[in-house]
């Protein structure tokens, strides 16, 4: 998909455009508030979106927020020049981590402003290593950095950069807006009924094994598991862990009976709306490369449980410090932590409201970014 998608696409020439690039679906959702606002401010301008990965392109290739959606062609001098000359961007906006030398160089040569939004920098990144000369050269090609925190700004200042604004993370704006007007899911409301609902989002096999033990201990609760990957074998694995008579997939929800207490989401795109029905959320990935998005759940007002690998996520560390989120390392810790939240309604309510307040206190990055760009254009 990654190679074939690039080989078969045909880039349509434009007279001008505004170009947004995202690594994947997560970065698209992160940068979406800025994209939506810019479309409002420039209604007659074509918008081009590119993705690096199939997970973003396949889900959002028909988004109404863009006039054209492409895979980012490979980062070679020839391909970068050809693409930039074809879409003729008035500006380019890249989200968080994406740094591509030849694209940055072409934008610079063609005097196209390049903005990095929701940027985050850490001492361990290659920019700050002795061997990171090429990456530091890329930073020189950026017109303006909008970073998430003061630490990122200080690291860039250490490299002599001054074109920096601490704007915060646009993910807060996105999840807050979503929580204020979520898409109703009547089938999920019917499934929940009068029961308490535990939702596990973006789970991996290591998460699902622990969740199966939790489900066995709490037959009075209902559970929804939304796996990170939804291939037939992945869904089959989750189904094999749970009691068959009490479990079904969302694709079979029309056959829902009173016996069903566990629902497996076998599609992509529902998770951000699912959380409106949850009383407790578990966010997967913490036993692998790192946790997925905790803010979507927190914005709806519920305690959040995660695995041990969250050190690269400032919001997770913040919410754990204030007891809006809880990290677990084992099945025993999940049973204990989740059990306390499930059995103590006062404790559960207190922690949920703290997380919701935390999200609300951190909105506003989109306003800062768009205000600056608008003044420059």
Phi and psi in degrees as a GROMACS rama.xvg file:
@    title "Ramachandran Plot"
@    xaxis  label "Phi"
@    yaxis  label "Psi"
@TYPE xy
-61.4268  -43.5155  UNK-2
-82.5055  -48.5254  UNK-3
-62.1225  -39.0281  UNK-4
-60.0618  -37.0108  UNK-5
-74.1097  -35.8998  UNK-6
-67.6654  -35.7647  UNK-7
-94.6749  -7.47418  UNK-8
-79.8924  146.9  UNK-9
-118.469  117.035  UNK-10
-83.2616  124.132  UNK-11
-86.8689  128.499  UNK-12
-64.332  145.668  UNK-13
-129.932  156.684  UNK-14
-79.6442  -28.2773  UNK-15
-168.467  165.28  UNK-16
-167.495  170.861  UNK-17
-117.27  126.572  UNK-18
-109.033  123.337  UNK-19
-112.067  130.621  UNK-20
-119.418  137.345  UNK-21
-131.724  143.321  UNK-22
-65.5265  -48.5595  UNK-23
-154.444  -166.614  UNK-24
-64.9873  -39.2781  UNK-25
-60.4765  -43.1024  UNK-26
-69.4691  -32.1191  UNK-27
-60.4675  -47.4355  UNK-28
-65.1008  -34.1756  UNK-29
-65.8634  -44.1983  UNK-30
-87.3656  -5.2023  UNK-31
-57.3291  -40.5864  UNK-32
-58.839  -37.3439  UNK-33
-69.8505  -42.8446  UNK-34
-58.2559  -46.6584  UNK-35
-62.9951  -42.3968  UNK-36
-67.0087  -39.7706  UNK-37
-66.2992  -35.3355  UNK-38
-64.016  -35.2791  UNK-39
-67.4854  -37.9071  UNK-40
-78.2325  -26.4907  UNK-41
-126.712  67.5353  UNK-42
-66.1597  -24.6422  UNK-43
-95.5671  1.6986  UNK-44
-95.1007  132.62  UNK-45
-65.4586  138.596  UNK-46
-112.949  131.368  UNK-47
-114.389  131.832  UNK-48
-116.489  135.048  UNK-49
-121.89  149.538  UNK-50
-124.459  147.902  UNK-51
-83.3398  -40.9879  UNK-52
-107.559  155.304  UNK-53
-62.4161  -31.8154  UNK-54
-61.8981  -30.4568  UNK-55
-82.4401  -47.594  UNK-56
-62.6171  -46.5705  UNK-57
-64.6538  -34.5111  UNK-58
-80.81  -35.1256  UNK-59
-114.782  16.6368  UNK-60
-67.2856  -19.1585  UNK-61
-110.007  19.9648  UNK-62
-60.9203  135.835  UNK-63
-71.5824  -5.17922  UNK-64
-79.9449  -4.89294  UNK-65
-131.907  150.361  UNK-66
-87.257  -20.6418  UNK-67
-153.222  138.825  UNK-68
-127.27  129.016  UNK-69
-135.338  158.358  UNK-70
-69.8696  141.756  UNK-71
-68.9318  119.798  UNK-72
-58.7127  157.693  UNK-73
-54.9812  147.343  UNK-74
-82.1054  73.2158  UNK-75
-115.282  160.951  UNK-76
-59.185  -45.4681  UNK-77
-66.5791  -46.9444  UNK-78
-67.0015  -39.1151  UNK-79
-64.7428  -43.9691  UNK-80
-63.5471  -43.6772  UNK-81
-62.1334  -42.416  UNK-82
-68.9516  -47.6544  UNK-83
-63.7457  -40.2851  UNK-84
-66.8211  -28.2773  UNK-85
-73.6208  -44.6568  UNK-86
-91.2477  -14.7614  UNK-87
45.0665  63.5183  UNK-88
-70.5968  140.387  UNK-89
-77.9131  -25.7028  UNK-90
-159.925  158.421  UNK-91
-128.098  135.726  UNK-92
-126.211  114.816  UNK-93
-110.186  142.77  UNK-94
-105.791  126.346  UNK-95
68.3598  -86.0402  UNK-96
-109.573  -8.21663  UNK-97
-78.127  116.546  UNK-98
-133.788  116.09  UNK-99
-129.494  113.697  UNK-100
-58.4265  -52.7284  UNK-101
-67.6584  -34.0093  UNK-102
-67.0418  -44.5594  UNK-103
-61.4629  -41.0019  UNK-104
-65.8312  -41.8094  UNK-105
-64.3247  -42.6364  UNK-106
-60.0843  -42.2185  UNK-107
-64.4627  -45.2332  UNK-108
-62.6995  -33.9973  UNK-109
-94.4907  12.3848  UNK-110
57.6551  40.1433  UNK-111
-98.9374  121.732  UNK-112
-60.7324  136.882  UNK-113
-121.934  122.036  UNK-114
-115.374  134.831  UNK-115
-103.189  123.082  UNK-116
-112.968  151.019  UNK-117
52.3467  35.8234  UNK-118
-67.3488  145.908  UNK-119
-139.38  130.407  UNK-120
-127.391  142.69  UNK-121
-133.029  152.432  UNK-122
-57.3205  -29.0551  UNK-123
-77.6787  -6.44542  UNK-124
-72.8373  156.329  UNK-125
-62.9624  -25.6907  UNK-126
-55.501  -28.9768  UNK-127
-108.071  14.3806  UNK-128
-98.7374  158.629  UNK-129
-63.4552  -27.6866  UNK-130
-93.1089  10.4118  UNK-131
-94.0507  30.9524  UNK-132
-58.5893  -45.0183  UNK-133
-63.372  -40.1968  UNK-134
-68.6845  -36.5358  UNK-135
-66.3378  -33.3434  UNK-136
-63.4335  -36.6654  UNK-137
-61.4877  -38.865  UNK-138
-61.6932  -30.3711  UNK-139
-67.7482  -18.745  UNK-140
-89.9399  -3.27608  UNK-141
-86.0509  131.247  UNK-142
-70.6154  -46.8439  UNK-143
-153.386  138.743  UNK-144
-103.819  127.979  UNK-145
-108.623  106.032  UNK-146
-106.499  162.585  UNK-147
-79.033  -30.747  UNK-148
-150.715  170.51  UNK-149
-66.0463  -33.4847  UNK-150
-60.5314  -41.54  UNK-151
-63.2724  -42.3657  UNK-152
-62.4568  -43.3995  UNK-153
-64.2829  -38.2416  UNK-154
-63.8911  -43.3515  UNK-155
-67.1358  -37.8793  UNK-156
-62.5477  -32.3402  UNK-157
-63.9663  -20.8335  UNK-158
-96.6691  8.4519  UNK-159
89.251  11.7703  UNK-160
-85.1585  141.885  UNK-161
-130.057  -7.11223  UNK-162
-85.3275  66.9163  UNK-163
-137.745  138.006  UNK-164
-126.911  132.039  UNK-165
-82.7146  98.953  UNK-166
-101.662  -19.2992  UNK-167
95.56  -170.319  UNK-168
-107.039  121.653  UNK-169
-67.5767  -12.2173  UNK-170
-60.4197  -34.3737  UNK-171
-61.1914  -43.0039  UNK-172
-62.7023  -41.2768  UNK-173
-65.7023  -49.295  UNK-174
-71.1595  -31.5163  UNK-175
-67.8436  -44.4851  UNK-176
-62.4453  -40.4294  UNK-177
-63.1725  -39.3019  UNK-178
-71.5772  -23.943  UNK-179
-77.7353  -25.5435  UNK-180
-145.572  65.8618  UNK-181
-73.0401  154.476  UNK-182
-71.6967  123.86  UNK-183
-67.9299  142.025  UNK-184
-126.696  85.1795  UNK-185
-59.1607  -31.9207  UNK-186
-65.012  -36.7048  UNK-187
-71.1395  -40.3607  UNK-188
-60.4301  -40.4851  UNK-189
-66.3381  -41.4308  UNK-190
-61.518  -43.4757  UNK-191
-67.0256  -46.2611  UNK-192
59.1824  -131.198  UNK-193
-96.349  7.5188  UNK-194
-83.7162  163.622  UNK-195
-82.7147  146.014  UNK-196
-126.464  128.623  UNK-197
-108.31  121.165  UNK-198
-113.401  128.316  UNK-199
-110.046  116.787  UNK-200
-109.53  146.133  UNK-201
54.3527  49.1052  UNK-202
-86.4844  155.306  UNK-203
-119.095  168.109  UNK-204
-52.4738  -38.347  UNK-205
-63.9599  -36.6767  UNK-206
-68.572  -43.3172  UNK-207
-65.7142  -32.75  UNK-208
-63.0641  -43.0855  UNK-209
-67.5418  -40.5846  UNK-210
-64.2584  -33.5186  UNK-211
-60.8174  -39.1169  UNK-212
-66.1741  -39.8853  UNK-213
-65.0013  -42.9431  UNK-214
-60.8328  -40.0783  UNK-215
-63.5956  -28.5284  UNK-216
-84.8566  -15.4883  UNK-217
-132.098  70.0482  UNK-218
-68.0128  -13.5904  UNK-219
-82.6891  -10.0663  UNK-220
-102.609  157.576  UNK-221
-104.4  151.466  UNK-222
-131.551  140.25  UNK-223
-123.201  129.889  UNK-224
-116.206  125.013  UNK-225
-114.641  93.4055  UNK-226
-63.2505  150.74  UNK-227
-65.2474  -35.8672  UNK-228
-117.863  140.291  UNK-229
-121.718  24.2895  UNK-230
-61.7523  161.14  UNK-231
-56.2957  -42.1113  UNK-232
-68.3226  -34.5528  UNK-233
-68.0633  -45.6709  UNK-234
-64.9799  -39.4483  UNK-235
-60.3916  -37.3241  UNK-236
-62.5374  -45.3805  UNK-237
-63.2786  -44.6043  UNK-238
-60.3608  -34.7926  UNK-239
-68.3102  -18.9505  UNK-240
-86.6276  -14.9048  UNK-241
-117.016  155.853  UNK-242
-63.2911  124.711  UNK-243
-61.1635  -37.8235  UNK-244
-71.727  -16.8775  UNK-245
-110.063  6.32833  UNK-246
-129.708  139.928  UNK-247
-148.672  170.239  UNK-248
-98.2004  157.468  UNK-249
-59.9213  -35.0799  UNK-250
-63.268  -15.9103  UNK-251
-110.57  18.3624  UNK-252
-67.3668  -18.304  UNK-253
-65.8423  -17.8954  UNK-254
-98.3994  20.3973  UNK-255
-61.5433  135.184  UNK-256
-125.017  169.708  UNK-257
-65.9093  -18.1208  UNK-258
-75.3746  -21.2948  UNK-259
-77.7725  120.237  UNK-260
-122.414  -5.49769  UNK-261
-128.201  128.144  UNK-262
-122.736  129.311  UNK-263
-105.075  125.949  UNK-264
-85.7463  113.058  UNK-265
-108.942  39.4881  UNK-266
-145.812  173.619  UNK-267
-112.44  140.641  UNK-268
112.059  -5.75573  UNK-269
-92.6631  -21.2766  UNK-270
-56.8689  -43.9836  UNK-271
-63.6099  -24.2893  UNK-272
-90.7678  -24.5695  UNK-273
-61.1089  -37.0459  UNK-274
-61.271  -19.6096  UNK-275
-62.454  -20.0596  UNK-276
-99.8774  -2.08732  UNK-277
-86.544  153.184  UNK-278
-105.581  -27.9943  UNK-279
-143.567  144.577  UNK-280
-124.312  144.156  UNK-281
-117.78  130.112  UNK-282
-109.847  124.114  UNK-283
-79.7335  175.901  UNK-284
100.719  -14.8111  UNK-285
-73.1276  -7.20726  UNK-286
-105.947  10.2898  UNK-287
-126.576  -124.312  UNK-288
-74.1269  -22.7797  UNK-289
150.603  158.049  UNK-290
-67.301  156.031  UNK-291
-88.769  -163.023  UNK-292
-71.4837  111.381  UNK-293
-85.7715  -21.6842  UNK-294
-71.409  -31.175  UNK-295
-56.5439  -45.5253  UNK-296
-71.8617  -44.5793  UNK-297
-58.9967  -35.7988  UNK-298
-63.2502  -26.0462  UNK-299
-85.626  -6.43243  UNK-300
84.2442  75.1288  UNK-301
-159.779  151.896  UNK-302
-67.8182  150.155  UNK-303
-123.374  134.355  UNK-304
-113.93  136.048  UNK-305
-136.509  165.814  UNK-306
-79.7404  -170.761  UNK-307
-79.9831  -18.446  UNK-308
-95.9249  89.224  UNK-309
-136.054  10.6375  UNK-310
-63.3537  -22.5601  UNK-311
-89.8556  5.66776  UNK-312
-118.778  101.474  UNK-313
-58.224  -40.7617  UNK-314
-63.8755  -35.7555  UNK-315
-66.3806  -43.9704  UNK-316
-63.5696  -40.1658  UNK-317
-62.4837  -46.4803  UNK-318
-70.4984  -32.7821  UNK-319
-65.6739  -40.7036  UNK-320
-61.9399  -31.9234  UNK-321
-98.6152  7.25233  UNK-322
60.7921  37.7074  UNK-323
-96.9568  -16.7296  UNK-324
-138.5  159.195  UNK-325
-138.879  132.43  UNK-326
-100.367  137.609  UNK-327
-124.674  151.363  UNK-328
-114.928  -7.37539  UNK-329
-158.174  172.224  UNK-330
-61.1983  -41.7686  UNK-331
-60.9659  -41.713  UNK-332
-69.5927  -35.7004  UNK-333
-63.7154  -45.3889  UNK-334
-61.3334  -38.8537  UNK-335
-71.4456  -50.1587  UNK-336
-66.3778  -50.1269  UNK-337
-64.3232  -38.1969  UNK-338
-60.6513  -41.4007  UNK-339
-62.3593  -43.1822  UNK-340
-68.5841  -36.4909  UNK-341
-73.0406  -33.1751  UNK-342
-90.0998  -21.9598  UNK-343
-113.55  97.0657  UNK-344
-65.4337  -35.3967  UNK-345
-66.2485  -45.1369  UNK-346
-60.8413  -42.6945  UNK-347
-64.4469  -42.1442  UNK-348
-65.8643  -42.9587  UNK-349
-61.9712  -45.9759  UNK-350
-68.2399  -35.1857  UNK-351
-66.4303  -41.8792  UNK-352
-69.1699  -30.5058  UNK-353
-65.2142  -42.5064  UNK-354
-64.8303  -40.0802  UNK-355
-63.8849  -42.4696  UNK-356
-63.7879  -38.0468  UNK-357
-59.8882  -44.9528  UNK-358
-63.0121  -47.0364  UNK-359
-60.1173  -36.4885  UNK-360
-69.7097  -14.7386  UNK-361
-112.122  10.9102  UNK-362
-77.4983  160.392  UNK-363
124.195  -7.52204  UNK-364
-60.996  -39.9331  UNK-365
-60.6705  -43.5174  UNK-366
-58.2597  -44.6645  UNK-367
-65.105  -42.0892  UNK-368
-67.698  -50.3038  UNK-369
-66.145  -36.9732  UNK-370
-59.9555  -45.3218  UNK-371
-64.722  -48.6704  UNK-372
-62.4573  -42.1439  UNK-373
-60.1548  -39.9889  UNK-374
-67.7093  -28.4685  UNK-375
-86.3251  -15.8711  UNK-376
